Amino acid sequence: MVKETVKHLNPYVPEMTLAELKKQRGLDKLVRLSANENAFGTSPDVAKALDKWHYADSNLYPDSNAEELRSSIATRFNISPDNLIFGNGLDEIIELLSRVILQPGDEVLDPAPTFSEYQLHAQIEGAKIRTVDLDESGRINLSAMKREVDEKTRMVWICNPNNPTGTFISPQAIQSFLADLPAEVTVIVDEAYIDFTGDKHASVIQLTKQYANLVVLRTFSKAYGLANFRVGFAVCGSPLIDYLQAARLPYNLSTFAEIAATASFKDTDFVDQVVETVIAERKKWEHFLMKAGLPFYDSAANFIFFQVKNGDSKELHEYLLSNGYLLRDGLRDGWLRVTIGKPEDNQAVQELITKFLTN
Ligand SMILES: *Cc1c(COP(=O)(O)O)cnc(C)c1O
């Protein structure tokens, strides 16, 4: 009745809605610091742009090419508009890449731990997943990954900064990795959190002009604060971009999504402000964790992955939730991931952790 591979899936478990969880827990206030959402919302220009939309156009299909958004992004990144493809969230692009590239028996190389969706789609296509552990500083171990590449390898995933560790590897390191890799191996660099590095030279988008087997992924869900609108994109060269376009669903972005993404993309002041605040709050978190004696990885993202000693991470998770703060657990035994929130919420969570540890 269904594909054999689908019978054994380990699906992504989406977050429960805040309203649902609040009701279930009988909480008046609940702040979600578990999904890496932008705690500072989105640009006010988004609402202004959407207000101008005519509901009379509801019966018309959206622009299949998302021309306005496409040309804004192409101009900013100095790339050809033809080297961009949009998805209903980056999630759809991750699915599309696996669908277009992988055949049963192919192999995919994944760092471990990393974003779980890479595995999900490889599994559906019947590919075999091989994982390579992060190094002791929580960074993706490119030299170990290189050693694992063989004649069956078709895809290598590099999440940079990596989710859930937040660790960053340099564009130079990625370029050396690409340098003598067989052209049949597609390297996908997921830059969902790249803005939070605060470094304008952190991206490898420009390398797509040089390496036809490199795909760079971006999303509007994190720094741009548009998770609800579902817009992500990939940058890559020919011929892969043409195959991806051919396999894409024709109307995968609504006009609403395109308008919102374009407006948020143009408001660079908003994103710069968000990044500045996140970086300042991240430093405070690191300072706090150091003082509390909780090990953590060096993060370049809008979240921090930390270890709760004595293995009581489940208890701490429960304690914080009962006090109105939801963190992410279940990614690694004894560890929690916290999204960097508003300053007052970060402080409140830190105070609760201190209380928990001293009790
Ligand atoms: C959040 C996230 C995505 C998904 O982004 P959407 O555009 O919301 O689908 C992709 N990759 C990583 C690493 C993420 O953390």
The ligand as a MOL file (V3000), in Angstrom:
LIG
                    3D

  0  0  0     0  0            999 V3000
M  V30 BEGIN CTAB
M  V30 COUNTS 15 15 0 0 0
M  V30 BEGIN ATOM
M  V30 1 C 14.4250 26.1150 11.1040 0
M  V30 2 C 15.3280 25.3990 10.2080 0
M  V30 3 C 14.9960 25.1290 8.8760 0
M  V30 4 C 13.5830 25.2490 8.3740 0
M  V30 5 O 13.2520 26.4670 7.9550 0
M  V30 6 P 11.8320 26.7730 7.3260 0
M  V30 7 O 12.1630 27.7600 6.2790 0
M  V30 8 O 10.9950 27.3160 8.4270 0
M  V30 9 O 11.2500 25.5050 6.7560 0
M  V30 10 C 15.9470 24.6040 8.0370 0
M  V30 11 N 17.1740 24.2760 8.4950 0
M  V30 12 C 17.5140 24.4570 9.7790 0
M  V30 13 C 18.8620 24.0780 10.2300 0
M  V30 14 C 16.6030 25.0000 10.6760 0
M  V30 15 O 16.9150 25.1010 11.9660 0
M  V30 END ATOM
M  V30 BEGIN BOND
M  V30 1 1 1 2
M  V30 2 1 2 3
M  V30 3 2 2 14
M  V30 4 1 3 4
M  V30 5 2 3 10
M  V30 6 1 4 5
M  V30 7 1 5 6
M  V30 8 2 6 7
M  V30 9 1 6 8
M  V30 10 1 6 9
M  V30 11 1 10 11
M  V30 12 2 11 12
M  V30 13 1 12 13
M  V30 14 1 12 14
M  V30 15 1 14 15
M  V30 END BOND
M  V30 END CTAB
M  END
